[in-house]
């Protein structure tokens, strides 16, 4: 590695002085992927473990724990190619990003320095393919700073907002059955079941499981619905709801659901439950559903930006990365693969090692 850097004209002592850079090679070309470590879909551990091996071979391997990387992965890698014109040792990045035209073919369709919503509806029949070609960019949606602020959310905002909502729902359910009797009817029971306090926990758990189905249905048939190509409105809605995340899956600010659109979904779900069930039952089911959503959103963030510990989450991360980078129209389960089995959308991880 040092010999190759020296041959490329890199001042090795100055380049690494005071820094712990992660340099890797692909076809004798050097890449400084230090800033990509925390973003790597496969986690940081594997990068450090194979730091002295050729990236070109690793990214095309399909054995020994490796999987064949998509073209999108190779395009993202080009962002980190080291030029021969190096910055001095005081520069924070210590190297320049390569912005050559070979980096990303589809970037010419949009200007990443401008808000996306005013551009995506102009893509027409190119939009759906374009949005499923992942790139490493931060997305700005709106001209308005006010609207832009409410279109993003850090991961910690999810529990801060929704845990109190969940607790309030369970408290109100308990208060309701304390004041008056509620009967949950079933077609096969003549008199129905009188709801007691111990039933609320069972309903809460049922709401948790209910979310797993909602997660799958919303992800598959709303978020991945192909928009009408001649409708600017539907293209924009698709991009706001989910397209932006598929286009820039590494953007931390565009991962968990912002409170405003999440509240719209919550309002709709809660009122649908009220139409079907007695109030306390609906509130308990809704509280469990909120908890299911909270777990889903945090797992989703963890799969993208964490280094999973344990076989389950490592496998789930690999599975979700296949959804983003290889099989965008399968693998709709995020917090689990459960519903991909009966709906026939399971991605075979054995065939995608």
DOZAZA-961844 format. One record per residue (C-alpha): x, y, z; residue in three letters. Coordinates in steps of 0.1 Angstrom, whole numbers, plus 2048, in hexadecimal, padded with zeros to 3 digits. Layout:
+-----+-----+-----+-----+
|  xx |  yy |  zz |  aa |
+-----+-----+-----+-----+
|   X |   Y |   Z | ALA |
...
+-----+-----+-----+-----+
This chain:
+-----+-----+-----+-----+
|  xx |  yy |  zz |  aa |
+-----+-----+-----+-----+
| 800 | 800 | 800 | UNK |
| 81B | 81A | 809 | UNK |
| 82E | 812 | 7E9 | UNK |
| 80F | 816 | 7D4 | UNK |
| 807 | 838 | 7E4 | UNK |
| 82A | 844 | 7DF | UNK |
| 829 | 839 | 7BB | UNK |
| 809 | 84D | 7B7 | UNK |
| 81A | 86C | 7C4 | UNK |
| 80C | 86C | 7E7 | UNK |
| 820 | 87C | 803 | UNK |
| 819 | 85F | 81B | UNK |
| 826 | 86F | 83B | UNK |
| 812 | 88F | 836 | UNK |
| 7F4 | 87C | 829 | UNK |
| 7F0 | 867 | 848 | UNK |
| 7FF | 87E | 862 | UNK |
| 7E8 | 881 | 87F | UNK |
| 7CD | 86E | 86C | UNK |
| 7C1 | 84A | 86C | UNK |
| 7B7 | 848 | 848 | UNK |
| 7AA | 828 | 838 | UNK |
| 7BA | 825 | 815 | UNK |
| 7B1 | 808 | 7FE | UNK |
| 7BA | 7FF | 7DA | UNK |
| 7A6 | 7F6 | 7BB | UNK |
| 7B9 | 7EE | 79C | UNK |
| 7D7 | 801 | 7A8 | UNK |
| 7C3 | 820 | 7AF | UNK |
| 7C2 | 82D | 7D3 | UNK |
| 7A1 | 835 | 7E6 | UNK |
| 79F | 847 | 807 | UNK |
| 77F | 838 | 815 | UNK |
| 783 | 846 | 838 | UNK |
| 764 | 85C | 837 | UNK |
| 750 | 83F | 829 | UNK |
| 757 | 826 | 845 | UNK |
| 738 | 82F | 859 | UNK |
| 723 | 82F | 83A | UNK |
| 72E | 80E | 82C | UNK |
| 70F | 7F8 | 829 | UNK |
| 723 | 7D9 | 832 | UNK |
| 731 | 7E9 | 852 | UNK |
| 753 | 7F5 | 85C | UNK |
| 762 | 7D4 | 868 | UNK |
| 765 | 7C4 | 845 | UNK |
| 777 | 7E3 | 837 | UNK |
| 792 | 7E2 | 852 | UNK |
| 795 | 7BD | 850 | UNK |
| 79D | 7BE | 82A | UNK |
| 7AD | 7E0 | 828 | UNK |
| 7CC | 7D2 | 817 | UNK |
| 7B9 | 7BF | 7FC | UNK |
| 7AF | 7CB | 7D9 | UNK |
| 78C | 7DB | 7DA | UNK |
| 785 | 7D1 | 7B6 | UNK |
| 788 | 7AC | 7BF | UNK |
| 775 | 7B0 | 7E0 | UNK |
| 758 | 7C2 | 7D0 | UNK |
| 754 | 7A8 | 7B4 | UNK |
| 758 | 789 | 7CA | UNK |
| 73B | 773 | 7D3 | UNK |
| 74B | 75C | 7EC | UNK |
| 75A | 75C | 80F | UNK |
| 740 | 774 | 81D | UNK |
| 742 | 78D | 800 | UNK |
| 728 | 796 | 7E8 | UNK |
| 729 | 7A5 | 7C5 | UNK |
| 725 | 7CA | 7C8 | UNK |
| 70D | 7DE | 7B1 | UNK |
| 717 | 7F8 | 798 | UNK |
| 70A | 812 | 7B0 | UNK |
| 724 | 807 | 7CA | UNK |
| 740 | 80C | 7B0 | UNK |
| 733 | 82F | 7A8 | UNK |
| 732 | 838 | 7CC | UNK |
| 756 | 82B | 7D1 | UNK |
| 762 | 843 | 7B6 | UNK |
| 759 | 860 | 7CD | UNK |
| 777 | 855 | 7E3 | UNK |
| 792 | 851 | 7C8 | UNK |
| 7B1 | 864 | 7D0 | UNK |
| 7BE | 87D | 7B7 | UNK |
| 7E3 | 884 | 7B3 | UNK |
| 7DD | 8A8 | 7BD | UNK |
| 7DD | 8A4 | 7E3 | UNK |
| 7D3 | 8BD | 7FE | UNK |
| 7EA | 8C7 | 81A | UNK |
| 7EB | 8B5 | 83C | UNK |
| 7D4 | 8CF | 84C | UNK |
| 7B7 | 8C8 | 835 | UNK |
| 79C | 8B6 | 847 | UNK |
| 795 | 89D | 82B | UNK |
| 7BA | 898 | 822 | UNK |
| 7B0 | 890 | 7FE | UNK |
| 79A | 89C | 7E2 | UNK |
| 77B | 88A | 7D6 | UNK |
| 77C | 87F | 7B2 | UNK |
| 760 | 890 | 79F | UNK |
| 766 | 882 | 77C | UNK |
| 749 | 87B | 764 | UNK |
| 74E | 855 | 768 | UNK |
| 745 | 858 | 78D | UNK |
| 71F | 857 | 789 | UNK |
| 70D | 855 | 767 | UNK |
| 6EB | 860 | 773 | UNK |
| 6F6 | 880 | 785 | UNK |
| 6F3 | 894 | 765 | UNK |
| 6CE | 891 | 767 | UNK |
| 6CC | 8A7 | 786 | UNK |
| 6DF | 8C3 | 797 | UNK |
| 6E7 | 8B8 | 7BA | UNK |
| 6EC | 8DB | 7C5 | UNK |
| 6C8 | 8E4 | 7BF | UNK |
| 6A8 | 8D7 | 7D1 | UNK |
| 69E | 8B6 | 7C3 | UNK |
| 678 | 8BB | 7C3 | UNK |
| 67A | 8D4 | 7A7 | UNK |
| 68F | 8BC | 792 | UNK |
| 682 | 898 | 797 | UNK |
| 660 | 89F | 786 | UNK |
| 673 | 8A8 | 766 | UNK |
| 683 | 886 | 763 | UNK |
| 663 | 876 | 756 | UNK |
| 669 | 851 | 74B | UNK |
| 68D | 853 | 757 | UNK |
| 683 | 85A | 77B | UNK |
| 67C | 837 | 788 | UNK |
| 69D | 828 | 77B | UNK |
| 6B0 | 847 | 787 | UNK |
| 6A2 | 847 | 7AA | UNK |
| 6AC | 822 | 7AE | UNK |
| 6D1 | 829 | 7A6 | UNK |
| 6DF | 831 | 7C9 | UNK |
| 6F8 | 84E | 7CC | UNK |
| 70B | 85D | 7E9 | UNK |
| 6FC | 880 | 7EC | UNK |
| 6EA | 895 | 805 | UNK |
| 6C8 | 89E | 7F7 | UNK |
| 6B7 | 8C0 | 7FA | UNK |
| 692 | 8BF | 7F2 | UNK |
| 685 | 8E2 | 7F6 | UNK |
| 691 | 906 | 7EF | UNK |
| 680 | 910 | 810 | UNK |
| 696 | 90B | 82E | UNK |
| 677 | 907 | 843 | UNK |
| 669 | 8EB | 82E | UNK |
| 68B | 8DB | 82C | UNK |
| 68F | 8DB | 851 | UNK |
| 66F | 8C7 | 856 | UNK |
| 678 | 8AE | 83A | UNK |
| 695 | 8A0 | 84D | UNK |
| 699 | 88F | 86F | UNK |
| 6B6 | 880 | 884 | UNK |
| 6B1 | 85D | 891 | UNK |
| 6AD | 867 | 8B5 | UNK |
| 68E | 87C | 8AD | UNK |
| 67A | 85C | 8A7 | UNK |
| 67A | 84F | 8CB | UNK |
| 677 | 873 | 8D9 | UNK |
| 656 | 879 | 8C7 | UNK |
| 646 | 857 | 8C5 | UNK |
| 64D | 847 | 8E7 | UNK |
| 637 | 862 | 8F8 | UNK |
| 61C | 85C | 8DE | UNK |
| 61D | 837 | 8E4 | UNK |
| 61B | 83B | 90A | UNK |
| 5FF | 854 | 907 | UNK |
| 5EB | 83C | 8F1 | UNK |
| 5EE | 820 | 90B | UNK |
| 5E5 | 837 | 927 | UNK |
| 5C6 | 843 | 916 | UNK |
| 5BC | 81F | 90E | UNK |
| 5BF | 816 | 932 | UNK |
| 5AB | 835 | 93C | UNK |
| 590 | 82D | 924 | UNK |
| 58A | 809 | 930 | UNK |
| 58B | 816 | 954 | UNK |
| 56E | 82E | 94D | UNK |
| 557 | 818 | 937 | UNK |
| 555 | 7F5 | 92A | UNK |
| 560 | 7ED | 907 | UNK |
| 557 | 7CE | 8F3 | UNK |
| 56C | 7C0 | 8D7 | UNK |
| 556 | 7AD | 8C0 | UNK |
| 55F | 790 | 8AA | UNK |
| 549 | 77F | 88E | UNK |
| 54C | 75D | 89F | UNK |
| 543 | 76A | 8C2 | UNK |
| 51F | 773 | 8CB | UNK |
| 527 | 78A | 8E8 | UNK |
| 54B | 796 | 8E1 | UNK |
| 567 | 79B | 8FA | UNK |
| 566 | 7B5 | 915 | UNK |
| 587 | 7C7 | 915 | UNK |
| 59A | 7C6 | 936 | UNK |
| 5BB | 7D6 | 93F | UNK |
| 5CF | 7B7 | 939 | UNK |
| 5C2 | 7B6 | 915 | UNK |
| 5D3 | 7D7 | 90E | UNK |
| 5F6 | 7C7 | 90E | UNK |
| 5EA | 7AC | 8F6 | UNK |
| 5DC | 7C6 | 8DF | UNK |
| 5FC | 7DA | 8E1 | UNK |
| 610 | 7BB | 8D6 | UNK |
| 5F7 | 7B6 | 8BA | UNK |
| 5FD | 7DA | 8AF | UNK |
| 623 | 7D3 | 8AE | UNK |
| 61D | 7B5 | 897 | UNK |
| 604 | 7CA | 883 | UNK |
| 620 | 7E3 | 87C | UNK |
| 635 | 7C8 | 86B | UNK |
| 61A | 7C3 | 851 | UNK |
| 614 | 7E8 | 84D | UNK |
| 63A | 7ED | 849 | UNK |
| 63A | 7D4 | 82C | UNK |
| 61A | 7E0 | 81B | UNK |
| 624 | 805 | 81D | UNK |
| 648 | 7FE | 811 | UNK |
| 63D | 7E8 | 7F4 | UNK |
| 61D | 7F7 | 7E7 | UNK |
| 621 | 81B | 7F0 | UNK |
| 646 | 824 | 7F2 | UNK |
| 64F | 80D | 7D4 | UNK |
| 630 | 815 | 7BF | UNK |
| 63C | 820 | 79C | UNK |
| 630 | 844 | 798 | UNK |
| 61E | 850 | 779 | UNK |
| 63A | 85D | 763 | UNK |
| 627 | 87A | 755 | UNK |
| 61B | 886 | 777 | UNK |
| 632 | 89F | 789 | UNK |
| 61D | 89C | 7A8 | UNK |
| 620 | 876 | 7AB | UNK |
| 646 | 876 | 7A3 | UNK |
| 64B | 890 | 7BE | UNK |
| 636 | 87D | 7D7 | UNK |
| 64A | 85D | 7D0 | UNK |
| 66B | 86F | 7D4 | UNK |
| 660 | 87F | 7F5 | UNK |
| 652 | 85F | 804 | UNK |
| 66E | 847 | 7FB | UNK |
| 680 | 84F | 7DA | UNK |
| 698 | 867 | 7EC | UNK |
| 6A3 | 84B | 803 | UNK |
| 6AA | 833 | 7E7 | UNK |
| 6BD | 84E | 7D3 | UNK |
| 6D2 | 857 | 7F1 | UNK |
| 6D2 | 83A | 80A | UNK |
| 6F1 | 847 | 81C | UNK |
| 6E1 | 869 | 825 | UNK |
| 6DB | 867 | 84B | UNK |
| 6C2 | 883 | 84B | UNK |
| 6AB | 872 | 832 | UNK |
| 6A8 | 850 | 843 | UNK |
| 68F | 851 | 860 | UNK |
| 66D | 85F | 85A | UNK |
| 66A | 884 | 863 | UNK |
| 64F | 88C | 87D | UNK |
| 637 | 89F | 866 | UNK |
| 631 | 884 | 84B | UNK |
| 633 | 869 | 866 | UNK |
| 617 | 87B | 879 | UNK |
| 602 | 87A | 859 | UNK |
| 606 | 854 | 857 | UNK |
| 5FF | 850 | 87C | UNK |
| 5DF | 865 | 87A | UNK |
| 5D2 | 850 | 85D | UNK |
| 5DB | 82F | 86F | UNK |
| 5CB | 83A | 890 | UNK |
| 5AB | 845 | 880 | UNK |
| 5A8 | 825 | 86C | UNK |
| 5AB | 811 | 88C | UNK |
| 590 | 827 | 89C | UNK |
| 579 | 81F | 880 | UNK |
| 57D | 7FA | 886 | UNK |
| 582 | 7F5 | 8AB | UNK |
| 576 | 803 | 8CD | UNK |
| 58A | 821 | 8D8 | UNK |
| 5A0 | 80F | 8F3 | UNK |
| 5A7 | 7F2 | 8DB | UNK |
| 5B1 | 80B | 8BF | UNK |
| 5C7 | 81E | 8D7 | UNK |
| 5D9 | 7FF | 8E3 | UNK |
| 5DE | 7F2 | 8BF | UNK |
| 5EA | 814 | 8B4 | UNK |
| 603 | 816 | 8D1 | UNK |
| 612 | 7F4 | 8C7 | UNK |
| 613 | 800 | 8A3 | UNK |
| 626 | 81F | 8AD | UNK |
| 63F | 80A | 8C0 | UNK |
| 643 | 7F3 | 8A1 | UNK |
| 649 | 812 | 88C | UNK |
| 663 | 81F | 8A5 | UNK |
| 675 | 7FE | 8A4 | UNK |
| 674 | 7FD | 87E | UNK |
| 682 | 820 | 879 | UNK |
| 69E | 81B | 892 | UNK |
| 6A7 | 7F9 | 883 | UNK |
| 6A6 | 809 | 860 | UNK |
| 6BF | 824 | 86B | UNK |
| 6D5 | 80A | 87C | UNK |
| 6D6 | 7F4 | 85D | UNK |
| 6E2 | 812 | 849 | UNK |
| 6FA | 823 | 861 | UNK |
| 702 | 80A | 87C | UNK |
| 71B | 7ED | 87E | UNK |
| 703 | 7D1 | 888 | UNK |
| 70C | 7B9 | 8A4 | UNK |
| 6FE | 796 | 8A2 | UNK |
| 6F5 | 77F | 886 | UNK |
| 6D1 | 78B | 883 | UNK |
| 6D8 | 7B0 | 87D | UNK |
| 6F7 | 7A9 | 867 | UNK |
| 6E1 | 793 | 851 | UNK |
| 6C5 | 7AD | 851 | UNK |
| 6DD | 7C8 | 847 | UNK |
| 6EA | 7B4 | 82A | UNK |
| 6C6 | 7AC | 820 | UNK |
| 6BC | 7D1 | 821 | UNK |
| 6DB | 7DC | 80D | UNK |
| 6D1 | 7C3 | 7F2 | UNK |
| 6B0 | 7D4 | 7F1 | UNK |
| 6C1 | 7F6 | 7EC | UNK |
| 6DD | 7ED | 7D4 | UNK |
| 6D3 | 7CD | 7C1 | UNK |
| 6AE | 7C3 | 7C5 | UNK |
| 69B | 7E3 | 7CA | UNK |
| 679 | 7D3 | 7C2 | UNK |
| 67C | 7B6 | 7DB | UNK |
| 685 | 7B4 | 800 | UNK |
| 66B | 7CC | 80E | UNK |
| 66E | 7C0 | 832 | UNK |
| 685 | 7D7 | 846 | UNK |
| 682 | 7CF | 86A | UNK |
| 67E | 7AA | 861 | UNK |
| 67A | 795 | 841 | UNK |
| 65B | 784 | 84F | UNK |
| 641 | 792 | 835 | UNK |
| 659 | 78D | 818 | UNK |
| 653 | 767 | 81B | UNK |
| 62D | 765 | 816 | UNK |
| 62D | 782 | 7FC | UNK |
| 648 | 772 | 7E7 | UNK |
| 661 | 78F | 7E8 | UNK |
| 67D | 77F | 7FC | UNK |
| 6A0 | 786 | 7F0 | UNK |
| 6B6 | 768 | 7F1 | UNK |
| 6D6 | 773 | 804 | UNK |
| 6E7 | 752 | 7FB | UNK |
| 6E5 | 75B | 7D6 | UNK |
| 6F2 | 77E | 7DD | UNK |
| 711 | 778 | 7F2 | UNK |
+-----+-----+-----+-----+
